[in-house]
Amino acid sequence: MIEFNPFFKKYRPGLKKVAVIYPNRYIGGITNLGLQRIYYEINKSEEFVAERFYTDVERGLRSVEFGIPLNYFDIALISIQYEEDYFNALKILRESKFSGRVVVGGPCVTENPFSFYDFFDRFFLGEAENVVIDVIKDASVEGLMPFSKRRRVSKLDNEMKMQIISTNAYGKSILIEIGRGCYRSCRFCIVRQIYRPARWRKKEDVIEIAEVNRKFAEKVALIAPSPTDHPQFKDIVSELIQMGFEVSPSSIRADRFDEEVAELLPTKSLTLAPEAGSDKLREILNKGIDEEDVLNAVRISKAEKIKLYFMYGLPFEKKEDLDGIIKLVEKVRSLGKKVSVSLNPLVPKPHTPFQWLPFGGNPEKSVKKNIEELKWKREYLISHLRKICEVNADKIDDFAIQTIISRGVRLRLMKKISLNRILKSDLSRLLGCMDVDSPLPWDEIEMGYKKEKLKREFEKIL
């Protein structure tokens, strides 16, 4: 692992040691600019020193910087980006015999901090820029439970101009967050609620960050839920290219991909998310694109390979919708492209209009029946798609666990368990329908939206 680290700081007597833990692989953690910002704020302070921990570096038990054991640190800040990261975090804390104060944050904590409420000391809701030291000192700041249950929102400032440069999810590149939040209203997606309001970084600030870091990498990754929605996206890309950079956006919407974007970004591969196999289901998802948008993007693109993301287990989904996925892949292949497909069942997330749906998508069927149908749909799609393209489809068990963790309260799970064990336990109720008129655990969190609006959106699909 080789990296340029402008925030590196050596311990000296009198400093308190803070462990910044990403309970997953290094490549994901180093791609997370939020974690870099936390590390930066700690190491510029006069009272603290931070070192980082990842599961694939000394099993998360020793720091990246000096290999110091975790139990030598005073405080641990843990970022939970994915539901199953909770298990990794608990394992690291248990095996290291860490006894200091533990604060957890990240999107999974913000969506529902009550899942593993008994295992950690503090929970941070929202965005921590400029209050990291207050959080470490256990001050009463917005977002830090139990002092506050209001999600904290930050401005996209330009204070952290430099960054750790390493091989991240986009290769060796400069990461620039050009936007946070999303103004679109996809009914399955939690991004709109936990990162609202949508904010954009000014073009001048983006270019400045690229300029400051240009001697360390030749590529810039533009990070946002939907980078192509940035009002100056094309201008930003054009100027970065003129500066000599290769540019890679974190995602591209099919309806925003035109001839000009294709000319600016002559990538070898293009990733699109049709999400469903029919325009009818895409309307239920409120995705805002149709099949022709997808095919038009493919026609325009110079990419040799197209990666498509689909979901199944959607409300009112029928066999012809699954066949629609297969047919759309065939149409993309007929345009002379290699295709790979990622298949995931819908996880009904808190704070979305789909939060009341069962895992499996059909409110009229039992938990067991929904699971059986999900398994059948997965096998049906894999058996047909593998004949014409690459297919990646994780097991249903993984997504059932994600659903349980995102909905749970004071779970006693210390490690991942099988779907069979879930179905034989009380946890299975978390895979069923949620009562629209009953309080939900995460209603306590002040997210900045009205629940009645979600109800109205939910009623539209029924």
Secondary structure by P-SEA (a helix, b strand, c coil): cccccccbbbbcccbbbbbbcccccaaaaaacaaaaaaaaaaaaccccccccccccccccccccccccccccccbbbbbbccccaaaaaaaaaaaaccccbbbbbcccccccccccccccccccccccccaaaaaaaccccccccccccbbbbbcccccccccccccccccbbbbbccccccccccccccccccccccccccaaaaaaaaaaacccccbbbbbccccccccaaaaaaaaaaaacccccccccccccccaaaaaaccccbbbbbcccccaaaaaaacccccaaaaaaaaaaccccbbbbbbbcccccccaaaaaaaaaaaaaaaaabbbbbbbbbccccccccccccccccccccccaaaaaaaaaaaaaaaaaaaaacbbbbbccaaaaaaaaaaaccccccccccccaaaaaaccccccccccccccccccccccccccaaaaaaaaaaac
